[in-house]
Amino acid sequence: MKNRLLWSTLLLAAALTTASCSSDDTPAAEPTFEFTTGVETGMPVMVVPGTPTTLTYKAEHLAGLTAEALPQGWDIAIDPAAGSITLEAADDAVSKAVLRLSATGSAAQQPLYEVELRCLNTFDDPAGTFILNEGNMTTENGSLTYISPEGYVLDDAYRTVNGSELGNVAQDMAFCDGKIYVISQNGNRNANGAEFENDGMLVVMDARTLRRTASFSNEELAGLDWPTHIAVLDERHIYIRDNAGVHRLDGETGTLTFVEGSEDAPKSRFVTMNGKVYTYLSGLISKIYEISPESDAVNSIRLPLTGIECDINEVLGIQAADDGRMWIMTFGFGKTAMNKFDLSTQDIVQRQINIKPTAGASGVAFAAHDNLVYYADGTTIYRLPFDESAKLDAASGLDAVELLTDVSGLDPNAGQLYNGLGVHPATGHLLINSIKSFALFTQNQIWAFDPAGDFLSPLAKYENYTNFPAGFFFPENR
């Protein structure tokens, strides 16, 4: 926790009058105070609404301990005999507070200890960041890491709030109408058939508080075969991709309906835009699959094959562009390209890039913000400023590519990316997940870089928080 030790000792002897001193003038012992549990350097104390949080302390030569009044919704109880301080916060408590402790009788402006408090009742700030973790598929459940706008990291935020866990091998999450939907591959039963204690294959939570509002067990979603990705238009149109294709889940009735024509939908994130859901078919005849709430069937939009520098015979990933078009990364005849595709006119603008990026298990091959496109080759990060006014030839695209950094050169423990790239839509910051290796995945890093800054000096680096991260996710703009 981000605490500030303002006074490590308090000279109580100065408060004593000369008349009260003993004849040998022996000075009174200086009081000492320190927390023994519940307070972590660099982080505030996190308090779940409605759940008491107890901090323990050790004090010597201290006649008494008092706390400055806390703001609305907060309660505090000090037990000197037990050496403990218990904090409670209501659902509507002020989310940020400061605990100031003083020795009995000391001036309020000279606290013995000061520590920041956070009530975990708000997670929907657009400047926050989530990292969904798969967890080890044979030994543990999925989890949700949260980075606050101030840069505080809350490990396993879902379990902290709910006291229970996400499903085994959490794969993807979606935001819609104030709720978060998390899909896991195995739910409460891992690939070896072992039973896990968790909240099931699909978990729905309140986007503001992270409190679970609904869940669907393996049995309730028995029609799914290793689900990997999810998109949501509303409560009755929850789209889940699995080994067979795309299914629509009616969250009110629990009914699963297969979306006709969605066979071979790849293990890749959906795009949700214009009230519709998009995925794709990759191959010699590549297509965009458009799914509307009016029909449980895909509308196929064929990608153009001629008139551009790099023919398309493989789609590596898609993402919504800020201008209403769609980013599409493609590969064909030895060349990789970034494309901007207009779904209505089917016009396409293409720029060649220098490598064929690896998409990773989550199907994220690139990340884009405004006209900046980021991708990786191993642990080396590149950026393409996508210039539509440039001449349409291969050289113009290749000349524009920028080599930004190699994270393994910044930290030898960053041995490989794992579902690695994201760009924060509110700040434009580039985010990267790396691990030392598959065997040493507990040694890991979350990187943040300023696109206008020095890529040899990250804005932030958070170490050893992730467990096989499935990727970055961001709250909806309010």
C-alpha positions as a Python dict, from the first residue, in 0.01 Angstrom:
ca = {
    (1, 'M'): (0, 0, 0),
    (2, 'K'): (105, 352, -64),
    (3, 'N'): (164, 456, 295),
    (4, 'R'): (356, 749, 424),
    (5, 'L'): (527, 713, 758),
    (6, 'L'): (517, 1070, 873),
    (7, 'W'): (639, 1014, 1225),
    (8, 'S'): (827, 696, 1308),
    (9, 'T'): (861, 811, 1669),
    (10, 'L'): (673, 1064, 1879),
    (11, 'L'): (854, 1252, 2155),
    (12, 'L'): (598, 1236, 2434),
    (13, 'A'): (855, 1359, 2686),
    (14, 'A'): (821, 1710, 2545),
    (15, 'A'): (455, 1707, 2640),
    (16, 'L'): (531, 1641, 3004),
    (17, 'T'): (562, 1929, 3244),
    (18, 'T'): (870, 1980, 3457),
    (19, 'A'): (661, 1925, 3769),
    (20, 'S'): (568, 1575, 3660),
    (21, 'C'): (929, 1468, 3602),
    (22, 'S'): (1095, 1235, 3846),
    (23, 'S'): (1376, 1365, 4058),
    (24, 'D'): (1637, 1175, 3854),
    (25, 'D'): (1518, 1349, 3531),
    (26, 'T'): (1511, 1018, 3339),
    (27, 'P'): (1346, 1089, 2998),
    (28, 'A'): (1032, 897, 2907),
    (29, 'A'): (1073, 619, 2653),
    (30, 'E'): (988, 715, 2300),
    (31, 'P'): (671, 549, 2163),
    (32, 'T'): (696, 322, 1856),
    (33, 'F'): (426, 201, 1616),
    (34, 'E'): (427, -30, 1315),
    (35, 'F'): (172, -238, 1123),
    (36, 'T'): (243, -611, 1127),
    (37, 'T'): (-24, -734, 883),
    (38, 'G'): (-264, -583, 631),
    (39, 'V'): (-48, -295, 510),
    (40, 'E'): (173, -343, 205),
    (41, 'T'): (430, -90, 87),
    (42, 'G'): (324, 88, -231),
    (43, 'M'): (-45, -4, -210),
    (44, 'P'): (-348, 136, -27),
    (45, 'V'): (-547, -84, 208),
    (46, 'M'): (-822, -243, -4),
    (47, 'V'): (-1157, -288, 171),
    (48, 'V'): (-1444, -490, 24),
    (49, 'P'): (-1783, -329, 101),
    (50, 'G'): (-1964, -511, 381),
    (51, 'T'): (-1659, -720, 473),
    (52, 'P'): (-1449, -622, 777),
    (53, 'T'): (-1077, -574, 709),
    (54, 'T'): (-847, -613, 1008),
    (55, 'L'): (-501, -463, 1034),
    (56, 'T'): (-270, -563, 1318),
    (57, 'Y'): (-4, -347, 1473),
    (58, 'K'): (272, -347, 1731),
    (59, 'A'): (318, -47, 1960),
    (60, 'E'): (539, 26, 2258),
    (61, 'H'): (536, 307, 2512),
    (62, 'L'): (207, 431, 2370),
    (63, 'A'): (-60, 539, 2618),
    (64, 'G'): (-337, 524, 2358),
    (65, 'L'): (-421, 539, 1988),
    (66, 'T'): (-683, 754, 1817),
    (67, 'A'): (-798, 784, 1455),
    (68, 'E'): (-913, 1090, 1269),
    (69, 'A'): (-1276, 1065, 1158),
    (70, 'L'): (-1321, 885, 825),
    (71, 'P'): (-1556, 1007, 550),
    (72, 'Q'): (-1910, 891, 478),
    (73, 'G'): (-1966, 517, 473),
    (74, 'W'): (-1653, 422, 666),
    (75, 'D'): (-1632, 275, 1019),
    (76, 'I'): (-1327, 201, 1230),
    (77, 'A'): (-1273, 14, 1555),
    (78, 'I'): (-941, 13, 1747),
    (79, 'D'): (-870, -270, 1991),
    (80, 'P'): (-553, -184, 2189),
    (81, 'A'): (-560, -513, 2378),
    (82, 'A'): (-555, -715, 2055),
    (83, 'G'): (-333, -465, 1872),
    (84, 'S'): (-580, -446, 1585),
    (85, 'I'): (-771, -194, 1375),
    (86, 'T'): (-1086, -309, 1195),
    (87, 'L'): (-1216, -114, 898),
    (88, 'E'): (-1557, -146, 733),
    (89, 'A'): (-1701, 32, 431),
    (90, 'A'): (-2060, 46, 306),
    (91, 'D'): (-2160, -8, -58),
    (92, 'D'): (-2198, 367, -101),
    (93, 'A'): (-1883, 465, 89),
    (94, 'V'): (-1653, 730, -49),
    (95, 'S'): (-1414, 522, -256),
    (96, 'K'): (-1095, 698, -141),
    (97, 'A'): (-1004, 783, 217),
    (98, 'V'): (-701, 833, 440),
    (99, 'L'): (-652, 668, 779),
    (100, 'R'): (-460, 898, 1015),
    (101, 'L'): (-354, 759, 1350),
    (102, 'S'): (-227, 966, 1641),
    (103, 'A'): (-109, 900, 1992),
    (104, 'T'): (-371, 991, 2249),
    (105, 'G'): (-346, 1357, 2326),
    (106, 'S'): (-116, 1442, 2036),
    (107, 'A'): (-195, 1711, 1781),
    (108, 'A'): (-409, 1593, 1490),
    (109, 'Q'): (-175, 1760, 1244),
    (110, 'Q'): (112, 1537, 1356),
    (111, 'P'): (-15, 1181, 1301),
    (112, 'L'): (180, 880, 1411),
    (113, 'Y'): (95, 697, 1089),
    (114, 'E'): (-94, 774, 769),
    (115, 'V'): (-217, 520, 513),
    (116, 'E'): (-444, 545, 210),
    (117, 'L'): (-766, 343, 193),
    (118, 'R'): (-970, 224, -106),
    (119, 'C'): (-1324, 94, -95),
    (120, 'L'): (-1356, -170, -365),
    (121, 'N'): (-1696, -49, -485),
    (122, 'T'): (-1597, 100, -822),
    (123, 'F'): (-1414, -72, -1108),
    (124, 'D'): (-1575, 106, -1403),
    (125, 'D'): (-1343, 405, -1439),
    (126, 'P'): (-1256, 417, -1814),
    (127, 'A'): (-891, 475, -1719),
    (128, 'G'): (-868, 138, -1541),
    (129, 'T'): (-730, -183, -1691),
    (130, 'F'): (-819, -551, -1651),
    (131, 'I'): (-596, -849, -1726),
    (132, 'L'): (-787, -1176, -1748),
    (133, 'N'): (-577, -1475, -1643),
    (134, 'E'): (-629, -1827, -1773),
    (135, 'G'): (-461, -1986, -1473),
    (136, 'N'): (-275, -2313, -1495),
    (137, 'M'): (-517, -2547, -1674),
    (138, 'T'): (-439, -2847, -1454),
    (139, 'T'): (-411, -2685, -1113),
    (140, 'E'): (-596, -2354, -1078),
    (141, 'N'): (-890, -2139, -1179),
    (142, 'G'): (-895, -1821, -1384),
    (143, 'S'): (-857, -1482, -1219),
    (144, 'L'): (-893, -1111, -1287),
    (145, 'T'): (-614, -860, -1223),
    (146, 'Y'): (-714, -492, -1199),
    (147, 'I'): (-489, -188, -1241),
    (148, 'S'): (-648, 131, -1109),
    (149, 'P'): (-611, 466, -1290),
    (150, 'E'): (-349, 561, -1027),
    (151, 'G'): (-147, 249, -1106),
    (152, 'Y'): (-237, 34, -805),
    (153, 'V'): (-259, -338, -884),
    (154, 'L'): (-527, -555, -725),
    (155, 'D'): (-444, -920, -777),
    (156, 'D'): (-743, -1155, -818),
    (157, 'A'): (-1002, -878, -797),
    (158, 'Y'): (-1299, -1109, -868),
    (159, 'R'): (-1216, -1343, -579),
    (160, 'T'): (-1145, -1048, -349),
    (161, 'V'): (-1494, -911, -408),
    (162, 'N'): (-1695, -1235, -433),
    (163, 'G'): (-1501, -1485, -222),
    (164, 'S'): (-1521, -1734, -513),
    (165, 'E'): (-1332, -1786, -839),
    (166, 'L'): (-1375, -1776, -1214),
    (167, 'G'): (-1375, -2094, -1423),
    (168, 'N'): (-1069, -2296, -1521),
    (169, 'V'): (-879, -2150, -1820),
    (170, 'A'): (-1060, -1817, -1844),
    (171, 'Q'): (-1038, -1711, -2209),
    (172, 'D'): (-1222, -1390, -2289),
    (173, 'M'): (-1445, -1117, -2146),
    (174, 'A'): (-1698, -871, -2283),
    (175, 'F'): (-1865, -554, -2152),
    (176, 'C'): (-2229, -468, -2219),
    (177, 'D'): (-2492, -252, -2047),
    (178, 'G'): (-2308, -227, -1716),
    (179, 'K'): (-2213, -594, -1695),
    (180, 'I'): (-1900, -801, -1757),
    (181, 'Y'): (-1918, -1149, -1909),
    (182, 'V'): (-1627, -1393, -1864),
    (183, 'I'): (-1611, -1721, -2055),
    (184, 'S'): (-1378, -2005, -1954),
    (185, 'Q'): (-1273, -2305, -2155),
    (186, 'N'): (-1326, -2570, -1890),
    (187, 'G'): (-1560, -2420, -1631),
    (188, 'N'): (-1556, -2638, -1320),
    (189, 'R'): (-1389, -2938, -1485),
    (190, 'N'): (-1037, -2927, -1628),
    (191, 'A'): (-912, -3101, -1939),
    (192, 'N'): (-816, -3409, -1737),
    (193, 'G'): (-1166, -3438, -1590),
    (194, 'A'): (-1077, -3314, -1242),
    (195, 'E'): (-1350, -3115, -1064),
    (196, 'F'): (-1272, -2756, -967),
    (197, 'E'): (-1459, -2536, -721),
    (198, 'N'): (-1551, -2217, -903),
    (199, 'D'): (-1845, -2018, -1041),
    (200, 'G'): (-1878, -2206, -1368),
    (201, 'M'): (-1814, -2174, -1740),
    (202, 'L'): (-1978, -1833, -1789),
    (203, 'V'): (-1976, -1572, -1514),
    (204, 'V'): (-2166, -1243, -1529),
    (205, 'M'): (-2077, -962, -1291),
    (206, 'D'): (-2168, -601, -1228),
    (207, 'A'): (-1916, -384, -1414),
    (208, 'R'): (-1905, -126, -1135),
    (209, 'T'): (-1866, -354, -833),
    (210, 'L'): (-1751, -689, -986),
    (211, 'R'): (-2016, -864, -781),
    (212, 'R'): (-2148, -1175, -950),
    (213, 'T'): (-2500, -1135, -1089),
    (214, 'A'): (-2536, -1466, -1277),
    (215, 'S'): (-2341, -1776, -1372),
    (216, 'F'): (-2382, -2075, -1603),
    (217, 'S'): (-2238, -2415, -1514),
    (218, 'N'): (-2085, -2675, -1746),
    (219, 'E'): (-2412, -2865, -1735),
    (220, 'E'): (-2616, -2558, -1833),
    (221, 'L'): (-2380, -2496, -2127),
    (222, 'A'): (-2336, -2862, -2218),
    (223, 'G'): (-2380, -2777, -2588),
    (224, 'L'): (-2045, -2597, -2596),
    (225, 'D'): (-1717, -2766, -2685),
    (226, 'W'): (-1419, -2576, -2538),
    (227, 'P'): (-1550, -2219, -2568),
    (228, 'T'): (-1290, -1949, -2626),
    (229, 'H'): (-1446, -1609, -2708),
    (230, 'I'): (-1752, -1405, -2623),
    (231, 'A'): (-1940, -1097, -2748),
    (232, 'V'): (-2260, -950, -2608),
    (233, 'L'): (-2524, -728, -2767),
    (234, 'D'): (-2784, -763, -2493),
    (235, 'E'): (-2912, -1015, -2238),
    (236, 'R'): (-3066, -1236, -2506),
    (237, 'H'): (-2784, -1212, -2759),
    (238, 'I'): (-2469, -1350, -2599),
    (239, 'Y'): (-2240, -1495, -2867),
    (240, 'I'): (-1988, -1765, -2776),
    (241, 'R'): (-1733, -1919, -3010),
    (242, 'D'): (-1630, -2284, -2958),
    (243, 'N'): (-1481, -2568, -3165),
    (244, 'A'): (-1799, -2597, -3373),
    (245, 'G'): (-1852, -2229, -3452),
    (246, 'V'): (-2059, -1955, -3292),
    (247, 'H'): (-2358, -2009, -3061),
    (248, 'R'): (-2611, -1756, -2934),
    (249, 'L'): (-2697, -1787, -2567),
    (250, 'D'): (-3026, -1640, -2448),
    (251, 'G'): (-2928, -1529, -2099),
    (252, 'E'): (-3291, -1515, -1988),
    (253, 'T'): (-3390, -1867, -2089),
    (254, 'G'): (-3047, -2036, -2095),
    (255, 'T'): (-3110, -2161, -2451),
    (256, 'L'): (-2816, -2216, -2687),
    (257, 'T'): (-2873, -2172, -3062),
    (258, 'F'): (-2608, -2241, -3324),
    (259, 'V'): (-2549, -1952, -3562),
    (260, 'E'): (-2591, -2097, -3909),
    (261, 'G'): (-2289, -2056, -4135),
    (262, 'S'): (-2044, -1985, -3853),
    (263, 'E'): (-1849, -2308, -3892),
    (264, 'D'): (-1472, -2259, -3888),
    (265, 'A'): (-1495, -1932, -3695),
    (266, 'P'): (-1139, -1894, -3566),
    (267, 'K'): (-1008, -1883, -3212),
    (268, 'S'): (-993, -1506, -3219),
    (269, 'R'): (-1166, -1216, -3048),
    (270, 'F'): (-1497, -1092, -3184),
    (271, 'V'): (-1546, -733, -3293),
    (272, 'T'): (-1866, -564, -3173),
    (273, 'M'): (-1967, -249, -3360),
    (274, 'N'): (-2278, -87, -3507),
    (275, 'G'): (-2504, -318, -3305),
    (276, 'K'): (-2358, -629, -3470),
    (277, 'V'): (-2095, -893, -3396),
    (278, 'Y'): (-1812, -983, -3636),
    (279, 'T'): (-1568, -1268, -3674),
    (280, 'Y'): (-1413, -1412, -3989),
    (281, 'L'): (-1330, -1706, -4212),
    (282, 'S'): (-962, -1738, -4302),
    (283, 'G'): (-849, -1908, -4624),
    (284, 'L'): (-809, -1870, -4998),
    (285, 'I'): (-1151, -1706, -5001),
    (286, 'S'): (-1145, -1504, -4679),
    (287, 'K'): (-1464, -1352, -4545),
    (288, 'I'): (-1592, -1137, -4264),
    (289, 'Y'): (-1877, -1303, -4075),
    (290, 'E'): (-2142, -1050, -3972),
    (291, 'I'): (-2397, -1157, -3711),
    (292, 'S'): (-2707, -944, -3646),
    (293, 'P'): (-2954, -986, -3360),
    (294, 'E'): (-3235, -1026, -3616),
    (295, 'S'): (-3108, -1363, -3740),
    (296, 'D'): (-2923, -1667, -3608),
    (297, 'A'): (-2722, -1687, -3932),
    (298, 'V'): (-2410, -1515, -4060),
    (299, 'N'): (-2396, -1264, -4341),
    (300, 'S'): (-2071, -1332, -4528),
    (301, 'I'): (-1877, -1032, -4659),
    (302, 'R'): (-1606, -1142, -4898),
    (303, 'L'): (-1270, -967, -4878),
    (304, 'P'): (-1136, -837, -5210),
    (305, 'L'): (-864, -1042, -5379),
    (306, 'T'): (-737, -801, -5644),
    (307, 'G'): (-631, -440, -5680),
    (308, 'I'): (-402, -444, -5377),
    (309, 'E'): (-36, -525, -5324),
    (310, 'C'): (-74, -829, -5095),
    (311, 'D'): (-329, -1090, -5194),
    (312, 'I'): (-528, -1221, -4899),
    (313, 'N'): (-530, -1592, -4829),
    (314, 'E'): (-510, -1580, -4451),
    (315, 'V'): (-665, -1346, -4193),
    (316, 'L'): (-456, -1303, -3878),
    (317, 'G'): (-698, -1084, -3680),
    (318, 'I'): (-956, -806, -3683),
    (319, 'Q'): (-1030, -502, -3466),
    (320, 'A'): (-1273, -213, -3480),
    (321, 'A'): (-1114, 109, -3608),
    (322, 'D'): (-1189, 445, -3450),
    (323, 'D'): (-1345, 579, -3772),
    (324, 'G'): (-1611, 305, -3805),
    (325, 'R'): (-1412, 86, -4041),
    (326, 'M'): (-1238, -240, -3950),
    (327, 'W'): (-871, -316, -3907),
    (328, 'I'): (-777, -650, -4070),
    (329, 'M'): (-432, -805, -4058),
    (330, 'T'): (-378, -1043, -4350),
    (331, 'F'): (-113, -1266, -4503),
    (332, 'G'): (-69, -1391, -4859),
    (333, 'F'): (210, -1509, -5086),
    (334, 'G'): (477, -1435, -4828),
    (335, 'K'): (360, -1083, -4744),
    (336, 'T'): (183, -948, -4437),
    (337, 'A'): (-41, -642, -4456),
    (338, 'M'): (-252, -413, -4242),
    (339, 'N'): (-581, -321, -4400),
    (340, 'K'): (-861, -76, -4327),
    (341, 'F'): (-1184, -219, -4458),
    (342, 'D'): (-1516, -42, -4508),
    (343, 'L'): (-1790, -295, -4435),
    (344, 'S'): (-2057, -107, -4629),
    (345, 'T'): (-1866, -15, -4946),
    (346, 'Q'): (-1610, -301, -4922),
    (347, 'D'): (-1334, -55, -5008),
    (348, 'I'): (-997, -155, -4864),
    (349, 'V'): (-676, 38, -4796),
    (350, 'Q'): (-365, -173, -4746),
    (351, 'R'): (-9, -126, -4620),
    (352, 'Q'): (255, -398, -4613),
    (353, 'I'): (445, -467, -4291),
    (354, 'N'): (778, -635, -4233),
    (355, 'I'): (695, -959, -4047),
    (356, 'K'): (417, -1210, -3988),
    (357, 'P'): (325, -1160, -3619),
    (358, 'T'): (224, -1447, -3395),
    (359, 'A'): (-137, -1412, -3281),
    (360, 'G'): (-102, -1612, -2960),
    (361, 'A'): (-366, -1834, -2803),
    (362, 'S'): (-613, -1545, -2768),
    (363, 'G'): (-602, -1468, -3141),
    (364, 'V'): (-473, -1112, -3092),
    (365, 'A'): (-210, -1046, -3359),
    (366, 'F'): (-202, -667, -3325),
    (367, 'A'): (-340, -371, -3134),
    (368, 'A'): (-444, -35, -3282),
    (369, 'H'): (-533, 312, -3158),
    (370, 'D'): (-611, 606, -3386),
    (371, 'N'): (-382, 540, -3685),
    (372, 'L'): (-108, 360, -3489),
    (373, 'V'): (-85, -19, -3526),
    (374, 'Y'): (136, -227, -3293),
    (375, 'Y'): (255, -585, -3345),
    (376, 'A'): (539, -809, -3230),
    (377, 'D'): (802, -1053, -3352),
    (378, 'G'): (902, -1256, -3049),
    (379, 'T'): (970, -995, -2781),
    (380, 'T'): (1045, -717, -3033),
    (381, 'I'): (770, -457, -3070),
    (382, 'Y'): (696, -268, -3394),
    (383, 'R'): (463, 17, -3484),
    (384, 'L'): (309, 113, -3816),
    (385, 'P'): (173, 469, -3850),
    (386, 'F'): (-101, 389, -4098),
    (387, 'D'): (-95, 667, -4358),
    (388, 'E'): (-382, 644, -4607),
    (389, 'S'): (-244, 925, -4819),
    (390, 'A'): (83, 743, -4892),
    (391, 'K'): (140, 592, -5232),
    (392, 'L'): (-4, 242, -5261),
    (393, 'D'): (312, 37, -5291),
    (394, 'A'): (495, -207, -5069),
    (395, 'A'): (788, 21, -5001),
    (396, 'S'): (576, 298, -4849),
    (397, 'G'): (444, 60, -4589),
    (398, 'L'): (780, -92, -4505),
    (399, 'D'): (949, 249, -4480),
    (400, 'A'): (697, 361, -4220),
    (401, 'V'): (748, 68, -3982),
    (402, 'E'): (916, 166, -3654),
    (403, 'L'): (1108, -72, -3427),
    (404, 'L'): (1013, 43, -3078),
    (405, 'T'): (1176, -189, -2824),
    (406, 'D'): (1270, -543, -2731),
    (407, 'V'): (1134, -610, -2383),
    (408, 'S'): (1376, -899, -2330),
    (409, 'G'): (1654, -641, -2354),
    (410, 'L'): (1486, -437, -2082),
    (411, 'D'): (1442, -737, -1853),
    (412, 'P'): (1603, -1081, -1905),
    (413, 'N'): (1300, -1236, -1732),
    (414, 'A'): (1081, -1117, -2021),
    (415, 'G'): (1156, -1430, -2222),
    (416, 'Q'): (842, -1433, -2437),
    (417, 'L'): (515, -1251, -2490),
    (418, 'Y'): (199, -1429, -2377),
    (419, 'N'): (-117, -1294, -2544),
    (420, 'G'): (85, -984, -2532),
    (421, 'L'): (-43, -655, -2675),
    (422, 'G'): (-314, -405, -2592),
    (423, 'V'): (-365, -32, -2632),
    (424, 'H'): (-563, 158, -2371),
    (425, 'P'): (-848, 339, -2552),
    (426, 'A'): (-856, 623, -2298),
    (427, 'T'): (-482, 699, -2284),
    (428, 'G'): (-330, 542, -2596),
    (429, 'H'): (-70, 369, -2378),
    (430, 'L'): (77, 47, -2519),
    (431, 'L'): (44, -249, -2280),
    (432, 'I'): (244, -571, -2304),
    (433, 'N'): (226, -904, -2118),
    (434, 'S'): (544, -1111, -2096),
    (435, 'I'): (655, -1420, -1905),
    (436, 'K'): (995, -1578, -1849),
    (437, 'S'): (886, -1909, -2002),
    (438, 'F'): (599, -2157, -1999),
    (439, 'A'): (769, -2343, -1714),
    (440, 'L'): (853, -2024, -1521),
    (441, 'F'): (529, -1835, -1588),
    (442, 'T'): (510, -1702, -1231),
    (443, 'Q'): (797, -1470, -1328),
    (444, 'N'): (611, -1223, -1543),
    (445, 'Q'): (574, -859, -1634),
    (446, 'I'): (299, -614, -1730),
    (447, 'W'): (453, -324, -1924),
    (448, 'A'): (307, 19, -2001),
    (449, 'F'): (462, 257, -2257),
    (450, 'D'): (374, 612, -2360),
    (451, 'P'): (340, 622, -2743),
    (452, 'A'): (502, 966, -2743),
    (453, 'G'): (777, 868, -2500),
    (454, 'D'): (1099, 669, -2483),
    (455, 'F'): (1038, 300, -2540),
    (456, 'L'): (1355, 215, -2351),
    (457, 'S'): (1193, 357, -2036),
    (458, 'P'): (845, 217, -1963),
    (459, 'L'): (586, 426, -1785),
    (460, 'A'): (528, 132, -1553),
    (461, 'K'): (632, -228, -1502),
    (462, 'Y'): (434, -455, -1272),
    (463, 'E'): (601, -783, -1184),
    (464, 'N'): (463, -1126, -1097),
    (465, 'Y'): (89, -1056, -1100),
    (466, 'T'): (-36, -1262, -1395),
    (467, 'N'): (-109, -1634, -1440),
    (468, 'F'): (-101, -1706, -1815),
    (469, 'P'): (-274, -1380, -1914),
    (470, 'A'): (-549, -1407, -2175),
    (471, 'G'): (-513, -1038, -2262),
    (472, 'F'): (-602, -680, -2172),
    (473, 'F'): (-959, -552, -2136),
    (474, 'F'): (-1092, -204, -2068),
    (475, 'P'): (-1407, -67, -1902),
    (476, 'E'): (-1671, 90, -2122),
    (477, 'N'): (-1668, 468, -2157),
    (478, 'R'): (-1937, 611, -1935),
}
